[in-house]
């Protein structure tokens, strides 16, 4: 059995399950802390079911799902997706696991602190070694904490959207361990490379974002039945952005070393994990 995703409430999940039943795909609903998990019974149905899940997320009010409930399910109750604001919140929470959400809100809180007048003390406490006079090699957290720093609204929005979307998928479908490894490794080693290339004044989740992008792409190519994947156009965009960063075409301060290091780490872990899961 393979989990293809989570939905905010039972009736929404049941509507999709009824539709899948009409497509000869057997599934069952499993309650979780974040919502209702939809699990496909036969592994060979997982890819098709995952595609239908994405279509449902995009348009859950399509009449075909209501019709499927009439044809294949229990019609004694209305399909209630909740109020729009509640639906958005539950989809946000169910689309990511605890680790994804913890890093998401940590970055938001730190950026909020920057915005309300605490930029200097926050940067002094979390920046990389030698970025501020009082930093010391014994402050080992400085290898990782620049990953949580963002210096503009565009910077943090871009990073957190990728992190929530892809990090959440990895955590929900494969568990917390692969994402935790990506976070730790891609949140530290690329920082060392960036320091070597451009010095200590940098920050952002971009290295980890490149890692989860590369990891998702590799797993989608090598193990598509696990429900992960990234359209080739998205991967091409990230690679082009990486190249443009090295050319300094846009005149922006871009942590190219962190991006490159994260990409390599994501590719490597993707190949390792896809090979390891083939043996399970």
C-alpha positions as CSV (number, residue, x, y, z in Angstrom):
1,X,0.0,0.0,0.0
2,X,1.2,3.5,-0.9
3,X,0.1,6.8,0.6
4,X,-0.6,9.3,-2.2
5,X,-1.5,12.3,-0.1
6,X,-3.4,13.9,2.7
7,X,-6.6,15.9,2.7
8,X,-8.1,18.2,5.3
9,X,-11.3,16.4,6.1
10,X,-13.0,13.0,5.7
11,X,-15.7,14.1,3.2
12,X,-13.2,15.6,0.9
13,X,-11.0,12.5,1.0
14,X,-14.1,10.3,0.6
15,X,-15.1,12.2,-2.6
16,X,-11.7,11.4,-4.1
17,X,-11.8,7.8,-2.9
18,X,-15.3,7.4,-4.5
19,X,-13.9,8.8,-7.8
20,X,-10.9,6.5,-7.7
21,X,-13.3,3.6,-7.1
22,X,-15.0,4.5,-10.4
23,X,-11.6,4.3,-12.0
24,X,-11.1,0.8,-10.6
25,X,-8.5,2.0,-8.1
26,X,-8.9,0.6,-4.7
27,X,-8.1,2.9,-1.8
28,X,-8.8,3.5,1.9
29,X,-8.8,6.5,4.3
30,X,-6.4,6.6,7.2
31,X,-6.8,9.3,9.9
32,X,-3.6,11.2,10.7
33,X,-2.6,14.2,12.9
34,X,-2.7,16.5,9.9
35,X,-5.9,15.2,8.3
36,X,-7.0,12.2,6.3
37,X,-4.4,10.1,4.4
38,X,-5.5,8.4,1.2
39,X,-3.8,5.1,0.7
40,X,-3.9,3.1,-2.5
41,X,-4.2,-0.7,-2.0
42,X,-2.5,-1.9,-5.1
43,X,1.0,-0.5,-5.7
44,X,0.6,-0.6,-9.5
45,X,-2.2,2.0,-9.2
46,X,-0.1,4.5,-7.3
47,X,1.1,6.6,-10.2
48,X,-2.3,7.1,-11.7
49,X,-3.8,7.7,-8.3
50,X,-1.2,10.4,-7.5
51,X,-2.0,12.1,-10.8
52,X,-5.7,12.1,-9.9
53,X,-4.8,13.4,-6.4
54,X,-3.1,16.5,-7.9
55,X,-6.1,17.1,-10.2
56,X,-8.4,16.9,-7.2
57,X,-6.3,19.4,-5.2
58,X,-6.5,21.9,-8.1
59,X,-10.3,21.6,-8.4
60,X,-12.0,19.8,-5.6
61,X,-15.4,21.2,-6.5
62,X,-15.5,19.6,-9.9
63,X,-18.9,18.0,-10.5
64,X,-17.3,14.7,-11.4
65,X,-16.4,14.1,-7.7
66,X,-19.9,14.8,-6.5
67,X,-21.2,12.5,-9.3
68,X,-18.7,9.8,-8.2
69,X,-20.1,10.0,-4.6
70,X,-23.6,9.4,-6.0
71,X,-22.4,6.6,-8.2
72,X,-19.9,4.8,-5.9
73,X,-20.3,6.1,-2.3
74,X,-22.5,7.2,0.5
75,X,-24.8,10.0,-0.6
76,X,-26.4,10.6,2.8
77,X,-24.1,13.5,3.7
78,X,-23.1,16.6,1.8
79,X,-19.5,17.1,0.8
80,X,-18.2,19.8,3.2
81,X,-14.8,21.3,2.4
82,X,-15.1,23.9,5.1
83,X,-14.9,27.7,4.8
84,X,-12.3,28.9,2.2
85,X,-10.0,30.2,4.9
86,X,-10.2,27.0,6.9
87,X,-9.7,25.0,3.8
88,X,-6.5,27.0,2.9
89,X,-5.1,26.5,6.4
90,X,-5.9,22.8,6.6
91,X,-4.3,22.3,3.1
92,X,-1.3,24.2,4.2
93,X,-0.9,22.1,7.3
94,X,-1.7,18.7,5.7
95,X,0.7,19.5,2.8
96,X,3.7,19.4,5.1
97,X,5.0,17.4,8.0
98,X,6.3,18.7,11.4
99,X,9.9,19.2,10.2
100,X,8.8,21.2,7.1
101,X,6.5,23.4,9.2
102,X,9.1,23.9,12.0
103,X,11.7,25.2,9.6
104,X,9.1,27.3,7.7
105,X,7.9,29.1,10.8
106,X,11.5,29.5,12.2
107,X,12.5,31.3,9.0
108,X,9.3,33.5,9.2
109,X,9.9,34.4,12.8
110,X,13.6,35.3,12.2
111,X,12.6,37.4,9.1
112,X,9.9,39.1,11.2
113,X,12.6,39.9,13.8
114,X,14.7,41.5,11.1
115,X,11.8,43.6,9.9
116,X,10.9,45.1,13.3
117,X,14.3,46.3,14.3
118,X,16.2,43.3,15.6
119,X,18.4,42.8,12.5
120,X,21.7,43.5,14.2
121,X,21.4,41.2,17.2
122,X,19.8,38.4,15.1
123,X,22.5,38.6,12.5
124,X,25.2,38.7,15.2
125,X,23.8,35.6,16.8
126,X,23.1,33.5,13.7
127,X,25.5,34.6,10.9
128,X,28.5,32.5,9.7
129,X,31.9,32.5,11.3
130,X,33.8,35.8,10.9
131,X,30.7,37.7,9.7
132,X,30.7,39.6,12.9
133,X,33.7,40.4,15.2
134,X,32.6,38.4,18.2
135,X,32.0,35.1,16.4
136,X,34.1,32.1,17.4
137,X,34.9,28.7,15.9
138,X,33.5,27.2,19.1
139,X,30.0,28.5,18.2
140,X,29.3,25.4,16.1
141,X,25.7,26.4,15.3
142,X,27.0,29.0,13.0
143,X,27.7,26.3,10.4
144,X,23.9,25.8,10.0
145,X,22.1,28.9,11.2
146,X,22.8,31.2,8.2
147,X,20.4,28.8,6.4
148,X,17.6,30.4,8.4
149,X,18.4,34.0,7.6
150,X,16.7,35.9,4.8
151,X,17.2,39.5,3.8
152,X,14.2,40.4,1.6
153,X,10.6,39.5,1.1
154,X,11.2,38.0,-2.3
155,X,14.1,36.0,-1.0
156,X,12.1,34.3,1.8
157,X,8.9,33.8,-0.3
158,X,10.8,32.1,-3.1
159,X,12.6,29.8,-0.7
160,X,9.7,28.9,1.5
161,X,7.4,28.1,-1.3
162,X,9.8,25.5,-2.7
163,X,10.6,24.3,0.8
164,X,6.9,23.8,1.8
165,X,5.9,22.3,-1.5
166,X,8.8,19.8,-2.0
167,X,10.0,19.4,1.6
168,X,6.4,18.7,2.5
169,X,6.0,16.1,-0.2
170,X,9.2,14.3,0.8
171,X,8.3,14.2,4.5
172,X,4.7,13.1,3.9
173,X,5.5,10.4,1.4
174,X,8.9,9.1,2.6
175,X,9.0,10.1,6.2
176,X,11.0,12.6,8.2
177,X,14.4,10.9,7.9
178,X,15.2,11.7,4.2
179,X,14.2,15.3,4.7
180,X,16.1,15.7,8.0
181,X,19.3,14.4,6.3
182,X,18.8,16.8,3.4
183,X,18.3,19.7,5.8
184,X,21.3,18.9,7.9
185,X,23.8,18.1,5.1
186,X,22.5,20.7,2.6
187,X,22.2,23.3,5.4
188,X,25.8,23.0,6.4
189,X,28.3,21.7,3.8
190,X,27.1,24.2,1.1
191,X,27.6,27.0,3.6
192,X,31.3,26.0,3.9
193,X,31.6,26.1,0.1
194,X,29.8,29.5,0.0
195,X,32.2,30.9,2.6
196,X,35.2,29.7,0.6
197,X,33.8,31.3,-2.6
198,X,32.3,34.5,-1.4
199,X,33.1,35.1,2.3
200,X,31.0,35.0,5.4
201,X,28.2,37.4,4.6
202,X,25.4,35.2,3.3
203,X,22.2,33.6,4.3
204,X,19.1,31.8,3.1
205,X,17.5,28.4,2.7
206,X,18.5,28.3,-1.0
207,X,21.1,25.6,-0.6
208,X,18.5,23.3,1.0
209,X,15.9,24.3,-1.6
210,X,18.3,23.2,-4.4
211,X,18.8,19.9,-2.5
212,X,15.1,19.1,-2.2
213,X,14.6,20.1,-5.9
214,X,17.3,17.8,-7.1
215,X,16.3,15.0,-4.7
216,X,12.6,15.2,-5.9
217,X,13.7,15.1,-9.5
218,X,15.9,12.1,-9.1
219,X,13.3,10.2,-7.1
220,X,10.7,11.0,-9.7
221,X,12.8,9.7,-12.5
222,X,14.1,6.6,-10.7
223,X,11.2,5.7,-8.4
224,X,8.0,7.3,-9.8
225,X,5.8,4.9,-7.9
226,X,6.8,6.6,-4.6
227,X,4.7,9.6,-5.7
228,X,7.5,12.2,-5.9
229,X,8.4,14.0,-9.1
230,X,9.3,17.4,-10.6
231,X,8.3,18.5,-14.1
232,X,11.4,18.9,-16.3
233,X,10.6,22.5,-16.9
234,X,10.9,23.3,-13.2
235,X,14.3,21.5,-13.0
236,X,15.5,23.4,-16.1
237,X,14.4,26.7,-14.5
238,X,16.4,26.0,-11.3
239,X,19.5,25.0,-13.4
240,X,19.2,28.2,-15.5
241,X,18.9,30.3,-12.3
242,X,22.0,28.6,-11.0
243,X,23.9,29.5,-14.2
244,X,22.6,33.1,-14.3
245,X,23.8,33.5,-10.7
246,X,27.4,32.7,-11.6
247,X,27.2,35.2,-14.5
248,X,26.0,38.0,-12.3
249,X,23.6,38.9,-15.1
250,X,21.0,40.4,-12.7
251,X,23.4,42.2,-10.4
252,X,22.0,40.4,-7.4
253,X,23.9,39.0,-4.4
254,X,23.3,35.3,-4.9
255,X,24.9,32.5,-2.8
256,X,26.1,30.5,-5.8
257,X,28.3,28.2,-3.8
258,X,25.3,27.2,-1.5
259,X,23.1,26.6,-4.6
260,X,25.7,24.4,-6.3
261,X,26.5,22.5,-3.1
262,X,22.8,21.9,-2.4
263,X,22.2,20.7,-5.9
264,X,25.1,18.1,-5.7
265,X,23.9,16.9,-2.3
266,X,20.3,16.5,-3.5
267,X,21.4,14.6,-6.5
268,X,23.7,12.3,-4.5
269,X,21.1,11.6,-1.8
270,X,18.4,11.0,-4.5
271,X,20.5,8.3,-6.2
272,X,21.4,6.7,-2.9
273,X,17.8,6.6,-1.6
274,X,16.4,5.5,-4.9
275,X,18.8,2.6,-4.9
276,X,18.2,1.7,-1.2
277,X,14.4,1.7,-1.6
278,X,14.7,-0.6,-4.6
279,X,16.1,-3.2,-2.2
280,X,13.3,-2.8,0.4
